[in-house]
Amino acid sequence: MSQVISQVLTTVNAPYSVKVSAHDLAAKLQDPASASSFDVSAFAFFSEVSPKLQSEFLTEMGVSRADAAAVAALFSKAAGYKLPLGAQLHRR
C-alpha cells in the first residue's frame, strides 16, 4: 500500500471506527449516493484530508476528478459550508 493511500485511510477510518478499503472509498467518492446517505468515510475524505493528498489519492486510484468534485459539491451543500474539491466545480 502506498504512503498516500495509507495516510488517506488512516484519516478516513480512525475517527469513525470504520474500515473502508481504498477501492471502496474510491467508489464512494464518485457516487452521488454517498452524499445523499451522508457516508462518513466519503465526507471525511472531502473534509479532513488535505487537498494535495486528495488529489494524489484520486490520481493513484484512477478516480475521475470531475465526478469526485461533483460529489464533494453535494456534500458541501448538505453540510452548509464549502469543501475545497467541491468548490473547484464553481471555478470552472
PDB file of N, CA, C and O in Angstrom, chain B, residues numbered from 101:
ATOM      1  N   MET B 101       0.856  -1.176   0.000  1.00  0.00           N
ATOM      2  CA  MET B 101       0.000   0.000   0.000  1.00  0.00           C
ATOM      3  C   MET B 101       0.900   1.236   0.000  1.00  0.00           C
ATOM      4  O   MET B 101       1.859   1.319   0.767  1.00  0.00           O
ATOM      5  N   SER B 102       0.581   2.179  -0.858  1.00  0.00           N
ATOM      6  CA  SER B 102       1.386   3.392  -0.948  1.00  0.00           C
ATOM      7  C   SER B 102       1.195   4.271   0.293  1.00  0.00           C
ATOM      8  O   SER B 102       0.240   4.106   1.053  1.00  0.00           O
ATOM      9  N   GLN B 103       2.122   5.198   0.471  1.00  0.00           N
ATOM     10  CA  GLN B 103       2.028   6.123   1.597  1.00  0.00           C
ATOM     11  C   GLN B 103       0.787   7.011   1.472  1.00  0.00           C
ATOM     12  O   GLN B 103       0.142   7.319   2.473  1.00  0.00           O
ATOM     13  N   VAL B 104       0.456   7.418   0.259  1.00  0.00           N
ATOM     14  CA  VAL B 104      -0.731   8.258   0.034  1.00  0.00           C
ATOM     15  C   VAL B 104      -1.985   7.510   0.485  1.00  0.00           C
ATOM     16  O   VAL B 104      -2.795   8.044   1.243  1.00  0.00           O
ATOM     17  N   ILE B 105      -2.136   6.287   0.020  1.00  0.00           N
ATOM     18  CA  ILE B 105      -3.318   5.504   0.375  1.00  0.00           C
ATOM     19  C   ILE B 105      -3.357   5.254   1.880  1.00  0.00           C
ATOM     20  O   ILE B 105      -4.418   5.353   2.497  1.00  0.00           O
ATOM     21  N   SER B 106      -2.231   4.936   2.464  1.00  0.00           N
ATOM     22  CA  SER B 106      -2.156   4.688   3.902  1.00  0.00           C
ATOM     23  C   SER B 106      -2.575   5.925   4.696  1.00  0.00           C
ATOM     24  O   SER B 106      -3.344   5.812   5.650  1.00  0.00           O
ATOM     25  N   GLN B 107      -2.080   7.101   4.315  1.00  0.00           N
ATOM     26  CA  GLN B 107      -2.442   8.337   5.017  1.00  0.00           C
ATOM     27  C   GLN B 107      -3.934   8.634   4.890  1.00  0.00           C
ATOM     28  O   GLN B 107      -4.587   8.997   5.868  1.00  0.00           O
ATOM     29  N   VAL B 108      -4.459   8.478   3.697  1.00  0.00           N
ATOM     30  CA  VAL B 108      -5.883   8.751   3.484  1.00  0.00           C
ATOM     31  C   VAL B 108      -6.730   7.792   4.315  1.00  0.00           C
ATOM     32  O   VAL B 108      -7.653   8.226   5.005  1.00  0.00           O
ATOM     33  N   LEU B 109      -6.433   6.509   4.257  1.00  0.00           N
ATOM     34  CA  LEU B 109      -7.237   5.530   5.000  1.00  0.00           C
ATOM     35  C   LEU B 109      -7.138   5.737   6.504  1.00  0.00           C
ATOM     36  O   LEU B 109      -8.124   5.545   7.216  1.00  0.00           O
ATOM     37  N   THR B 110      -5.980   6.120   6.995  1.00  0.00           N
ATOM     38  CA  THR B 110      -5.840   6.412   8.429  1.00  0.00           C
ATOM     39  C   THR B 110      -6.732   7.585   8.812  1.00  0.00           C
ATOM     40  O   THR B 110      -7.420   7.541   9.833  1.00  0.00           O
ATOM     41  N   THR B 111      -6.721   8.616   8.005  1.00  0.00           N
ATOM     42  CA  THR B 111      -7.538   9.800   8.282  1.00  0.00           C
ATOM     43  C   THR B 111      -9.026   9.488   8.204  1.00  0.00           C
ATOM     44  O   THR B 111      -9.805   9.969   9.027  1.00  0.00           O
ATOM     45  N   VAL B 112      -9.419   8.696   7.234  1.00  0.00           N
ATOM     46  CA  VAL B 112     -10.837   8.406   6.993  1.00  0.00           C
ATOM     47  C   VAL B 112     -11.377   7.350   7.973  1.00  0.00           C
ATOM     48  O   VAL B 112     -12.499   7.481   8.461  1.00  0.00           O
ATOM     49  N   ASN B 113     -10.604   6.331   8.255  1.00  0.00           N
ATOM     50  CA  ASN B 113     -11.089   5.224   9.071  1.00  0.00           C
ATOM     51  C   ASN B 113     -11.041   5.479  10.578  1.00  0.00           C
ATOM     52  O   ASN B 113     -11.975   5.115  11.292  1.00  0.00           O
ATOM     53  N   ALA B 114      -9.989   6.085  11.058  1.00  0.00           N
ATOM     54  CA  ALA B 114      -9.773   6.193  12.504  1.00  0.00           C
ATOM     55  C   ALA B 114     -10.876   6.925  13.275  1.00  0.00           C
ATOM     56  O   ALA B 114     -11.386   6.377  14.252  1.00  0.00           O
ATOM     57  N   PRO B 115     -11.258   8.127  12.880  1.00  0.00           N
ATOM     58  CA  PRO B 115     -12.220   8.868  13.707  1.00  0.00           C
ATOM     59  C   PRO B 115     -13.610   8.226  13.786  1.00  0.00           C
ATOM     60  O   PRO B 115     -14.338   8.440  14.756  1.00  0.00           O
ATOM     61  N   TYR B 116     -13.967   7.461  12.794  1.00  0.00           N
ATOM     62  CA  TYR B 116     -15.325   6.920  12.746  1.00  0.00           C
ATOM     63  C   TYR B 116     -15.378   5.424  12.992  1.00  0.00           C
ATOM     64  O   TYR B 116     -16.438   4.809  12.888  1.00  0.00           O
ATOM     65  N   SER B 117     -14.232   4.839  13.320  1.00  0.00           N
ATOM     66  CA  SER B 117     -14.150   3.395  13.584  1.00  0.00           C
ATOM     67  C   SER B 117     -14.743   2.570  12.443  1.00  0.00           C
ATOM     68  O   SER B 117     -15.450   1.588  12.668  1.00  0.00           O
ATOM     69  N   VAL B 118     -14.444   2.988  11.229  1.00  0.00           N
ATOM     70  CA  VAL B 118     -14.877   2.231  10.055  1.00  0.00           C
ATOM     71  C   VAL B 118     -13.644   1.602   9.420  1.00  0.00           C
ATOM     72  O   VAL B 118     -12.518   1.997   9.720  1.00  0.00           O
ATOM     73  N   LYS B 119     -13.849   0.656   8.569  1.00  0.00           N
ATOM     74  CA  LYS B 119     -12.751   0.004   7.860  1.00  0.00           C
ATOM     75  C   LYS B 119     -13.070  -0.032   6.381  1.00  0.00           C
ATOM     76  O   LYS B 119     -13.403  -1.083   5.834  1.00  0.00           O
ATOM     77  N   VAL B 120     -12.971   1.099   5.748  1.00  0.00           N
ATOM     78  CA  VAL B 120     -13.218   1.169   4.310  1.00  0.00           C
ATOM     79  C   VAL B 120     -11.890   0.909   3.595  1.00  0.00           C
ATOM     80  O   VAL B 120     -10.842   1.394   4.021  1.00  0.00           O
ATOM     81  N   SER B 121     -11.944   0.154   2.523  1.00  0.00           N
ATOM     82  CA  SER B 121     -10.743  -0.101   1.736  1.00  0.00           C
ATOM     83  C   SER B 121     -10.533   1.056   0.753  1.00  0.00           C
ATOM     84  O   SER B 121     -11.425   1.875   0.535  1.00  0.00           O
ATOM     85  N   ALA B 122      -9.345   1.102   0.175  1.00  0.00           N
ATOM     86  CA  ALA B 122      -9.048   2.150  -0.807  1.00  0.00           C
ATOM     87  C   ALA B 122      -9.993   2.059  -1.998  1.00  0.00           C
ATOM     88  O   ALA B 122     -10.457   3.081  -2.504  1.00  0.00           O
ATOM     89  N   HIS B 123     -10.278   0.856  -2.444  1.00  0.00           N
ATOM     90  CA  HIS B 123     -11.170   0.682  -3.603  1.00  0.00           C
ATOM     91  C   HIS B 123     -12.611   1.067  -3.253  1.00  0.00           C
ATOM     92  O   HIS B 123     -13.305   1.684  -4.060  1.00  0.00           O
ATOM     93  N   ASP B 124     -13.054   0.701  -2.052  1.00  0.00           N
ATOM     94  CA  ASP B 124     -14.405   1.086  -1.630  1.00  0.00           C
ATOM     95  C   ASP B 124     -14.521   2.603  -1.508  1.00  0.00           C
ATOM     96  O   ASP B 124     -15.515   3.195  -1.927  1.00  0.00           O
ATOM     97  N   LEU B 125     -13.493   3.223  -0.930  1.00  0.00           N
ATOM     98  CA  LEU B 125     -13.511   4.677  -0.794  1.00  0.00           C
ATOM     99  C   LEU B 125     -13.520   5.341  -2.168  1.00  0.00           C
ATOM    100  O   LEU B 125     -14.277   6.284  -2.399  1.00  0.00           O
ATOM    101  N   ALA B 126     -12.694   4.859  -3.064  1.00  0.00           N
ATOM    102  CA  ALA B 126     -12.646   5.425  -4.418  1.00  0.00           C
ATOM    103  C   ALA B 126     -14.027   5.365  -5.076  1.00  0.00           C
ATOM    104  O   ALA B 126     -14.446   6.320  -5.730  1.00  0.00           O
ATOM    105  N   ALA B 127     -14.723   4.258  -4.905  1.00  0.00           N
ATOM    106  CA  ALA B 127     -16.068   4.121  -5.480  1.00  0.00           C
ATOM    107  C   ALA B 127     -17.037   5.117  -4.843  1.00  0.00           C
ATOM    108  O   ALA B 127     -17.855   5.719  -5.537  1.00  0.00           O
ATOM    109  N   LYS B 128     -16.945   5.288  -3.537  1.00  0.00           N
ATOM    110  CA  LYS B 128     -17.848   6.214  -2.829  1.00  0.00           C
ATOM    111  C   LYS B 128     -17.619   7.658  -3.255  1.00  0.00           C
ATOM    112  O   LYS B 128     -18.556   8.455  -3.301  1.00  0.00           O
ATOM    113  N   LEU B 129     -16.373   7.990  -3.567  1.00  0.00           N
ATOM    114  CA  LEU B 129     -16.038   9.370  -3.936  1.00  0.00           C
ATOM    115  C   LEU B 129     -16.614   9.770  -5.280  1.00  0.00           C
ATOM    116  O   LEU B 129     -16.704  10.958  -5.589  1.00  0.00           O
ATOM    117  N   GLN B 130     -17.006   8.789  -6.084  1.00  0.00           N
ATOM    118  CA  GLN B 130     -17.570   9.053  -7.407  1.00  0.00           C
ATOM    119  C   GLN B 130     -19.078   8.864  -7.455  1.00  0.00           C
ATOM    120  O   GLN B 130     -19.708   9.127  -8.479  1.00  0.00           O
ATOM    121  N   ASP B 131     -19.655   8.411  -6.357  1.00  0.00           N
ATOM    122  CA  ASP B 131     -21.069   8.042  -6.326  1.00  0.00           C
ATOM    123  C   ASP B 131     -21.899   9.099  -5.598  1.00  0.00           C
ATOM    124  O   ASP B 131     -21.731   9.283  -4.393  1.00  0.00           O
ATOM    125  N   PRO B 132     -22.790   9.795  -6.303  1.00  0.00           N
ATOM    126  CA  PRO B 132     -23.629  10.806  -5.660  1.00  0.00           C
ATOM    127  C   PRO B 132     -24.465  10.263  -4.498  1.00  0.00           C
ATOM    128  O   PRO B 132     -24.863  11.024  -3.617  1.00  0.00           O
ATOM    129  N   ALA B 133     -24.733   8.963  -4.490  1.00  0.00           N
ATOM    130  CA  ALA B 133     -25.489   8.367  -3.381  1.00  0.00           C
ATOM    131  C   ALA B 133     -24.727   8.494  -2.067  1.00  0.00           C
ATOM    132  O   ALA B 133     -25.340   8.473  -0.999  1.00  0.00           O
ATOM    133  N   SER B 134     -23.417   8.622  -2.125  1.00  0.00           N
ATOM    134  CA  SER B 134     -22.622   8.808  -0.903  1.00  0.00           C
ATOM    135  C   SER B 134     -23.029  10.090  -0.193  1.00  0.00           C
ATOM    136  O   SER B 134     -23.078  10.136   1.036  1.00  0.00           O
ATOM    137  N   ALA B 135     -23.319  11.121  -0.958  1.00  0.00           N
ATOM    138  CA  ALA B 135     -23.731  12.396  -0.359  1.00  0.00           C
ATOM    139  C   ALA B 135     -25.148  12.319   0.174  1.00  0.00           C
ATOM    140  O   ALA B 135     -25.433  12.845   1.250  1.00  0.00           O
ATOM    141  N   SER B 136     -26.042  11.673  -0.561  1.00  0.00           N
ATOM    142  CA  SER B 136     -27.431  11.605  -0.093  1.00  0.00           C
ATOM    143  C   SER B 136     -27.556  10.738   1.158  1.00  0.00           C
ATOM    144  O   SER B 136     -28.450  10.958   1.975  1.00  0.00           O
ATOM    145  N   SER B 137     -26.668   9.754   1.314  1.00  0.00           N
ATOM    146  CA  SER B 137     -26.685   8.921   2.529  1.00  0.00           C
ATOM    147  C   SER B 137     -25.718   9.472   3.574  1.00  0.00           C
ATOM    148  O   SER B 137     -25.582   8.908   4.660  1.00  0.00           O
ATOM    149  N   PHE B 138     -25.054  10.569   3.245  1.00  0.00           N
ATOM    150  CA  PHE B 138     -24.050  11.214   4.084  1.00  0.00           C
ATOM    151  C   PHE B 138     -23.050  10.192   4.622  1.00  0.00           C
ATOM    152  O   PHE B 138     -22.839  10.065   5.828  1.00  0.00           O
ATOM    153  N   ASP B 139     -22.448   9.477   3.687  1.00  0.00           N
ATOM    154  CA  ASP B 139     -21.457   8.459   4.023  1.00  0.00           C
ATOM    155  C   ASP B 139     -20.286   9.111   4.769  1.00  0.00           C
ATOM    156  O   ASP B 139     -19.658  10.040   4.259  1.00  0.00           O
ATOM    157  N   VAL B 140     -19.997   8.617   5.984  1.00  0.00           N
ATOM    158  CA  VAL B 140     -18.978   9.261   6.820  1.00  0.00           C
ATOM    159  C   VAL B 140     -17.578   9.149   6.244  1.00  0.00           C
ATOM    160  O   VAL B 140     -16.780  10.074   6.396  1.00  0.00           O
ATOM    161  N   SER B 141     -17.263   8.052   5.594  1.00  0.00           N
ATOM    162  CA  SER B 141     -15.910   7.922   5.056  1.00  0.00           C
ATOM    163  C   SER B 141     -15.692   8.869   3.879  1.00  0.00           C
ATOM    164  O   SER B 141     -14.626   9.473   3.765  1.00  0.00           O
ATOM    165  N   ALA B 142     -16.673   9.005   3.015  1.00  0.00           N
ATOM    166  CA  ALA B 142     -16.551   9.948   1.900  1.00  0.00           C
ATOM    167  C   ALA B 142     -16.509  11.391   2.416  1.00  0.00           C
ATOM    168  O   ALA B 142     -15.719  12.204   1.936  1.00  0.00           O
ATOM    169  N   PHE B 143     -17.358  11.699   3.386  1.00  0.00           N
ATOM    170  CA  PHE B 143     -17.349  13.049   3.951  1.00  0.00           C
ATOM    171  C   PHE B 143     -16.014  13.350   4.618  1.00  0.00           C
ATOM    172  O   PHE B 143     -15.481  14.450   4.471  1.00  0.00           O
ATOM    173  N   ALA B 144     -15.470  12.383   5.350  1.00  0.00           N
ATOM    174  CA  ALA B 144     -14.167  12.582   6.000  1.00  0.00           C
ATOM    175  C   ALA B 144     -13.087  12.851   4.956  1.00  0.00           C
ATOM    176  O   ALA B 144     -12.213  13.692   5.167  1.00  0.00           O
ATOM    177  N   PHE B 145     -13.146  12.146   3.842  1.00  0.00           N
ATOM    178  CA  PHE B 145     -12.171  12.379   2.774  1.00  0.00           C
ATOM    179  C   PHE B 145     -12.247  13.829   2.307  1.00  0.00           C
ATOM    180  O   PHE B 145     -11.229  14.517   2.236  1.00  0.00           O
ATOM    181  N   PHE B 146     -13.439  14.285   1.995  1.00  0.00           N
ATOM    182  CA  PHE B 146     -13.602  15.631   1.454  1.00  0.00           C
ATOM    183  C   PHE B 146     -13.357  16.726   2.485  1.00  0.00           C
ATOM    184  O   PHE B 146     -12.965  17.834   2.120  1.00  0.00           O
ATOM    185  N   SER B 147     -13.580  16.438   3.760  1.00  0.00           N
ATOM    186  CA  SER B 147     -13.474  17.481   4.777  1.00  0.00           C
ATOM    187  C   SER B 147     -12.202  17.421   5.617  1.00  0.00           C
ATOM    188  O   SER B 147     -11.792  18.443   6.166  1.00  0.00           O
ATOM    189  N   GLU B 148     -11.568  16.264   5.734  1.00  0.00           N
ATOM    190  CA  GLU B 148     -10.436  16.128   6.652  1.00  0.00           C
ATOM    191  C   GLU B 148      -9.101  15.806   5.981  1.00  0.00           C
ATOM    192  O   GLU B 148      -8.047  15.953   6.601  1.00  0.00           O
ATOM    193  N   VAL B 149      -9.135  15.377   4.746  1.00  0.00           N
ATOM    194  CA  VAL B 149      -7.908  15.074   4.016  1.00  0.00           C
ATOM    195  C   VAL B 149      -7.485  16.341   3.258  1.00  0.00           C
ATOM    196  O   VAL B 149      -8.316  17.006   2.639  1.00  0.00           O
ATOM    197  N   SER B 150      -6.206  16.663   3.309  1.00  0.00           N
ATOM    198  CA  SER B 150      -5.730  17.881   2.649  1.00  0.00           C
ATOM    199  C   SER B 150      -6.004  17.818   1.140  1.00  0.00           C
ATOM    200  O   SER B 150      -5.998  16.736   0.553  1.00  0.00           O
ATOM    201  N   PRO B 151      -6.242  18.964   0.523  1.00  0.00           N
ATOM    202  CA  PRO B 151      -6.488  18.978  -0.923  1.00  0.00           C
ATOM    203  C   PRO B 151      -5.362  18.313  -1.731  1.00  0.00           C
ATOM    204  O   PRO B 151      -5.634  17.623  -2.713  1.00  0.00           O
ATOM    205  N   LYS B 152      -4.118  18.514  -1.329  1.00  0.00           N
ATOM    206  CA  LYS B 152      -2.988  17.898  -2.031  1.00  0.00           C
ATOM    207  C   LYS B 152      -3.074  16.374  -1.949  1.00  0.00           C
ATOM    208  O   LYS B 152      -2.892  15.680  -2.950  1.00  0.00           O
ATOM    209  N   LEU B 153      -3.350  15.863  -0.758  1.00  0.00           N
ATOM    210  CA  LEU B 153      -3.458  14.418  -0.577  1.00  0.00           C
ATOM    211  C   LEU B 153      -4.698  13.869  -1.288  1.00  0.00           C
ATOM    212  O   LEU B 153      -4.669  12.757  -1.814  1.00  0.00           O
ATOM    213  N   GLN B 154      -5.781  14.643  -1.304  1.00  0.00           N
ATOM    214  CA  GLN B 154      -6.974  14.237  -2.057  1.00  0.00           C
ATOM    215  C   GLN B 154      -6.612  14.042  -3.520  1.00  0.00           C
ATOM    216  O   GLN B 154      -6.952  13.025  -4.126  1.00  0.00           O
ATOM    217  N   SER B 155      -5.923  15.020  -4.078  1.00  0.00           N
ATOM    218  CA  SER B 155      -5.549  14.964  -5.486  1.00  0.00           C
ATOM    219  C   SER B 155      -4.670  13.753  -5.775  1.00  0.00           C
ATOM    220  O   SER B 155      -4.878  13.057  -6.769  1.00  0.00           O
ATOM    221  N   GLU B 156      -3.704  13.502  -4.924  1.00  0.00           N
ATOM    222  CA  GLU B 156      -2.811  12.361  -5.106  1.00  0.00           C
ATOM    223  C   GLU B 156      -3.581  11.036  -5.025  1.00  0.00           C
ATOM    224  O   GLU B 156      -3.330  10.115  -5.802  1.00  0.00           O
ATOM    225  N   PHE B 157      -4.518  10.953  -4.078  1.00  0.00           N
ATOM    226  CA  PHE B 157      -5.322   9.740  -3.929  1.00  0.00           C
ATOM    227  C   PHE B 157      -6.189   9.520  -5.162  1.00  0.00           C
ATOM    228  O   PHE B 157      -6.255   8.408  -5.685  1.00  0.00           O
ATOM    229  N   LEU B 158      -6.850  10.566  -5.624  1.00  0.00           N
ATOM    230  CA  LEU B 158      -7.710  10.448  -6.802  1.00  0.00           C
ATOM    231  C   LEU B 158      -6.915   9.961  -8.005  1.00  0.00           C
ATOM    232  O   LEU B 158      -7.365   9.090  -8.749  1.00  0.00           O
ATOM    233  N   THR B 159      -5.735  10.529  -8.187  1.00  0.00           N
ATOM    234  CA  THR B 159      -4.887  10.126  -9.307  1.00  0.00           C
ATOM    235  C   THR B 159      -4.457   8.672  -9.154  1.00  0.00           C
ATOM    236  O   THR B 159      -4.568   7.882 -10.092  1.00  0.00           O
ATOM    237  N   GLU B 160      -3.970   8.326  -7.978  1.00  0.00           N
ATOM    238  CA  GLU B 160      -3.471   6.964  -7.754  1.00  0.00           C
ATOM    239  C   GLU B 160      -4.563   5.911  -7.912  1.00  0.00           C
ATOM    240  O   GLU B 160      -4.300   4.805  -8.385  1.00  0.00           O
ATOM    241  N   MET B 161      -5.779   6.253  -7.520  1.00  0.00           N
ATOM    242  CA  MET B 161      -6.884   5.294  -7.574  1.00  0.00           C
ATOM    243  C   MET B 161      -7.669   5.377  -8.879  1.00  0.00           C
ATOM    244  O   MET B 161      -8.613   4.612  -9.077  1.00  0.00           O
ATOM    245  N   GLY B 162      -7.296   6.289  -9.767  1.00  0.00           N
ATOM    246  CA  GLY B 162      -7.976   6.406 -11.050  1.00  0.00           C
ATOM    247  C   GLY B 162      -9.390   6.951 -10.947  1.00  0.00           C
ATOM    248  O   GLY B 162     -10.259   6.605 -11.747  1.00  0.00           O
ATOM    249  N   VAL B 163      -9.613   7.802  -9.960  1.00  0.00           N
ATOM    250  CA  VAL B 163     -10.939   8.395  -9.744  1.00  0.00           C
ATOM    251  C   VAL B 163     -11.056   9.650 -10.599  1.00  0.00           C
ATOM    252  O   VAL B 163     -10.149  10.482 -10.620  1.00  0.00           O
ATOM    253  N   SER B 164     -12.165   9.780 -11.298  1.00  0.00           N
ATOM    254  CA  SER B 164     -12.433  10.978 -12.085  1.00  0.00           C
ATOM    255  C   SER B 164     -12.519  12.187 -11.160  1.00  0.00           C
ATOM    256  O   SER B 164     -13.339  12.227 -10.243  1.00  0.00           O
ATOM    257  N   ARG B 165     -11.660  13.170 -11.416  1.00  0.00           N
ATOM    258  CA  ARG B 165     -11.667  14.382 -10.601  1.00  0.00           C
ATOM    259  C   ARG B 165     -13.000  15.116 -10.737  1.00  0.00           C
ATOM    260  O   ARG B 165     -13.512  15.657  -9.757  1.00  0.00           O
ATOM    261  N   ALA B 166     -13.554  15.138 -11.926  1.00  0.00           N
ATOM    262  CA  ALA B 166     -14.841  15.812 -12.143  1.00  0.00           C
ATOM    263  C   ALA B 166     -15.958  15.126 -11.363  1.00  0.00           C
ATOM    264  O   ALA B 166     -16.795  15.793 -10.756  1.00  0.00           O
ATOM    265  N   ASP B 167     -15.973  13.792 -11.380  1.00  0.00           N
ATOM    266  CA  ASP B 167     -17.001  13.060 -10.632  1.00  0.00           C
ATOM    267  C   ASP B 167     -16.856  13.286  -9.130  1.00  0.00           C
ATOM    268  O   ASP B 167     -17.845  13.495  -8.427  1.00  0.00           O
ATOM    269  N   ALA B 168     -15.611  13.241  -8.642  1.00  0.00           N
ATOM    270  CA  ALA B 168     -15.372  13.455  -7.215  1.00  0.00           C
ATOM    271  C   ALA B 168     -15.735  14.888  -6.818  1.00  0.00           C
ATOM    272  O   ALA B 168     -16.292  15.108  -5.742  1.00  0.00           O
ATOM    273  N   ALA B 169     -15.428  15.849  -7.664  1.00  0.00           N
ATOM    274  CA  ALA B 169     -15.776  17.243  -7.373  1.00  0.00           C
ATOM    275  C   ALA B 169     -17.290  17.422  -7.317  1.00  0.00           C
ATOM    276  O   ALA B 169     -17.793  18.194  -6.501  1.00  0.00           O
ATOM    277  N   ALA B 170     -18.012  16.719  -8.173  1.00  0.00           N
ATOM    278  CA  ALA B 170     -19.480  16.799  -8.151  1.00  0.00           C
ATOM    279  C   ALA B 170     -20.032  16.229  -6.847  1.00  0.00           C
ATOM    280  O   ALA B 170     -20.957  16.795  -6.264  1.00  0.00           O
ATOM    281  N   VAL B 171     -19.472  15.117  -6.390  1.00  0.00           N
ATOM    282  CA  VAL B 171     -19.914  14.525  -5.120  1.00  0.00           C
ATOM    283  C   VAL B 171     -19.535  15.445  -3.963  1.00  0.00           C
ATOM    284  O   VAL B 171     -20.325  15.631  -3.037  1.00  0.00           O
ATOM    285  N   ALA B 172     -18.338  16.020  -4.007  1.00  0.00           N
ATOM    286  CA  ALA B 172     -17.919  16.958  -2.960  1.00  0.00           C
ATOM    287  C   ALA B 172     -18.851  18.168  -2.906  1.00  0.00           C
ATOM    288  O   ALA B 172     -19.158  18.669  -1.824  1.00  0.00           O
ATOM    289  N   ALA B 173     -19.296  18.634  -4.057  1.00  0.00           N
ATOM    290  CA  ALA B 173     -20.229  19.767  -4.094  1.00  0.00           C
ATOM    291  C   ALA B 173     -21.559  19.401  -3.432  1.00  0.00           C
ATOM    292  O   ALA B 173     -22.171  20.236  -2.766  1.00  0.00           O
ATOM    293  N   LEU B 174     -22.002  18.165  -3.612  1.00  0.00           N
ATOM    294  CA  LEU B 174     -23.230  17.706  -2.944  1.00  0.00           C
ATOM    295  C   LEU B 174     -23.034  17.674  -1.437  1.00  0.00           C
ATOM    296  O   LEU B 174     -23.916  18.089  -0.685  1.00  0.00           O
ATOM    297  N   PHE B 175     -21.883  17.182  -0.990  1.00  0.00           N
ATOM    298  CA  PHE B 175     -21.578  17.188   0.444  1.00  0.00           C
ATOM    299  C   PHE B 175     -21.511  18.617   0.975  1.00  0.00           C
ATOM    300  O   PHE B 175     -21.998  18.891   2.072  1.00  0.00           O
ATOM    301  N   SER B 176     -20.917  19.522   0.214  1.00  0.00           N
ATOM    302  CA  SER B 176     -20.833  20.931   0.620  1.00  0.00           C
ATOM    303  C   SER B 176     -22.216  21.510   0.856  1.00  0.00           C
ATOM    304  O   SER B 176     -22.465  22.192   1.850  1.00  0.00           O
ATOM    305  N   LYS B 177     -23.104  21.223  -0.075  1.00  0.00           N
ATOM    306  CA  LYS B 177     -24.470  21.732   0.044  1.00  0.00           C
ATOM    307  C   LYS B 177     -25.158  21.162   1.284  1.00  0.00           C
ATOM    308  O   LYS B 177     -25.838  21.887   2.010  1.00  0.00           O
ATOM    309  N   ALA B 178     -24.978  19.866   1.522  1.00  0.00           N
ATOM    310  CA  ALA B 178     -25.604  19.222   2.683  1.00  0.00           C
ATOM    311  C   ALA B 178     -25.009  19.719   3.997  1.00  0.00           C
ATOM    312  O   ALA B 178     -25.724  19.893   4.984  1.00  0.00           O
ATOM    313  N   ALA B 179     -23.701  19.947   4.004  1.00  0.00           N
ATOM    314  CA  ALA B 179     -23.019  20.373   5.230  1.00  0.00           C
ATOM    315  C   ALA B 179     -23.206  21.857   5.516  1.00  0.00           C
ATOM    316  O   ALA B 179     -23.114  22.290   6.665  1.00  0.00           O
ATOM    317  N   GLY B 180     -23.465  22.627   4.478  1.00  0.00           N
ATOM    318  CA  GLY B 180     -23.664  24.061   4.666  1.00  0.00           C
ATOM    319  C   GLY B 180     -22.381  24.875   4.630  1.00  0.00           C
ATOM    320  O   GLY B 180     -22.378  26.046   5.011  1.00  0.00           O
ATOM    321  N   TYR B 181     -21.299  24.272   4.181  1.00  0.00           N
ATOM    322  CA  TYR B 181     -20.053  25.012   4.013  1.00  0.00           C
ATOM    323  C   TYR B 181     -19.255  24.413   2.862  1.00  0.00           C
ATOM    324  O   TYR B 181     -19.461  23.263   2.474  1.00  0.00           O
ATOM    325  N   LYS B 182     -18.342  25.216   2.324  1.00  0.00           N
ATOM    326  CA  LYS B 182     -17.596  24.798   1.141  1.00  0.00           C
ATOM    327  C   LYS B 182     -16.496  23.810   1.503  1.00  0.00           C
ATOM    328  O   LYS B 182     -15.775  23.979   2.487  1.00  0.00           O
ATOM    329  N   LEU B 183     -16.391  22.789   0.690  1.00  0.00           N
ATOM    330  CA  LEU B 183     -15.300  21.834   0.765  1.00  0.00           C
ATOM    331  C   LEU B 183     -14.396  22.118  -0.429  1.00  0.00           C
ATOM    332  O   LEU B 183     -14.898  22.368  -1.525  1.00  0.00           O
ATOM    333  N   PRO B 184     -13.074  22.088  -0.247  1.00  0.00           N
ATOM    334  CA  PRO B 184     -12.154  22.513  -1.313  1.00  0.00           C
ATOM    335  C   PRO B 184     -12.408  21.860  -2.685  1.00  0.00           C
ATOM    336  O   PRO B 184     -12.429  22.553  -3.702  1.00  0.00           O
ATOM    337  N   LEU B 185     -12.595  20.561  -2.715  1.00  0.00           N
ATOM    338  CA  LEU B 185     -12.777  19.902  -4.008  1.00  0.00           C
ATOM    339  C   LEU B 185     -14.108  20.281  -4.640  1.00  0.00           C
ATOM    340  O   LEU B 185     -14.186  20.450  -5.857  1.00  0.00           O
ATOM    341  N   GLY B 186     -15.147  20.416  -3.840  1.00  0.00           N
ATOM    342  CA  GLY B 186     -16.458  20.820  -4.346  1.00  0.00           C
ATOM    343  C   GLY B 186     -16.449  22.239  -4.882  1.00  0.00           C
ATOM    344  O   GLY B 186     -17.151  22.549  -5.844  1.00  0.00           O
ATOM    345  N   ALA B 187     -15.658  23.099  -4.265  1.00  0.00           N
ATOM    346  CA  ALA B 187     -15.585  24.487  -4.716  1.00  0.00           C
ATOM    347  C   ALA B 187     -14.927  24.594  -6.088  1.00  0.00           C
ATOM    348  O   ALA B 187     -15.156  25.568  -6.807  1.00  0.00           O
ATOM    349  N   GLN B 188     -14.125  23.620  -6.455  1.00  0.00           N
ATOM    350  CA  GLN B 188     -13.458  23.644  -7.762  1.00  0.00           C
ATOM    351  C   GLN B 188     -14.452  23.629  -8.925  1.00  0.00           C
ATOM    352  O   GLN B 188     -14.175  24.172  -9.994  1.00  0.00           O
ATOM    353  N   LEU B 189     -15.598  23.010  -8.711  1.00  0.00           N
ATOM    354  CA  LEU B 189     -16.600  22.980  -9.773  1.00  0.00           C
ATOM    355  C   LEU B 189     -17.078  24.372 -10.128  1.00  0.00           C
ATOM    356  O   LEU B 189     -17.369  24.663 -11.288  1.00  0.00           O
ATOM    357  N   HIS B 190     -17.158  25.221  -9.135  1.00  0.00           N
ATOM    358  CA  HIS B 190     -17.693  26.564  -9.352  1.00  0.00           C
ATOM    359  C   HIS B 190     -16.666  27.520  -9.926  1.00  0.00           C
ATOM    360  O   HIS B 190     -17.016  28.624 -10.343  1.00  0.00           O
ATOM    361  N   ARG B 191     -15.396  27.112  -9.954  1.00  0.00           N
ATOM    362  CA  ARG B 191     -14.337  27.959 -10.504  1.00  0.00           C
ATOM    363  C   ARG B 191     -14.152  27.740 -11.986  1.00  0.00           C
ATOM    364  O   ARG B 191     -13.463  28.522 -12.642  1.00  0.00           O
ATOM    365  N   ARG B 192     -14.746  26.703 -12.528  1.00  0.00           N
ATOM    366  CA  ARG B 192     -14.535  26.382 -13.960  1.00  0.00           C
ATOM    367  C   ARG B 192     -15.505  27.122 -14.821  1.00  0.00           C
ATOM    368  O   ARG B 192     -15.478  26.980 -16.044  1.00  0.00           O
TER     369      ARG B 192
END
